[in-house]
Amino acid sequence: MPGKEYRFQVAEQRNFVIVFPSMVSAFLKDAREAGIAGGKLKLEQILEKSKAEYLLRMINSNRTANEGFYYRQIPEKPMGRNGLCCLLEEQLGNVQMDGKDCFDSIALGAAEGIAQAVYSNSFIKASRDLEGEYWYIFADKRKEQIFI
């Protein structure tokens, strides 16, 4: 018998979303295995080097031509790793599960290579649901299953 469905998405974004289902999966796995409310992951566990390089190329090549890539909150031009981490931190902070925040707080340190998160109670509970199904909902309403 299938378990509960959990739906994750980045709330209220005008810009191009750079959060991937694999990132949510890494935090779910950490919350499930750690057994505590907070996690510390290596940045490469959520944003592999090749993905970071791809995102920076895509963002910087589209930044002046497409308003969805402008990211006014990041003045750095071209955007570098620090700017990308700031952007990702902001978007991860807006990830919701079934309309509820996933993180009480989240911080990404590009220099340290660390992602620190304090998980919400509902996120922790969902991560421990061994029968649950996890889905990432993209901005265009497509969905992709998340595996832990």
Salt bridges, closest charged atoms under 4 A:
GLU5 OE1 - ARG7 NH2 2.81
GLU48 OE1 - LYS51 NZ 3.69
GLU67 OE2 - ARG72 NH2 4.00
ASP140 OD2 - ARG142 NE 2.84
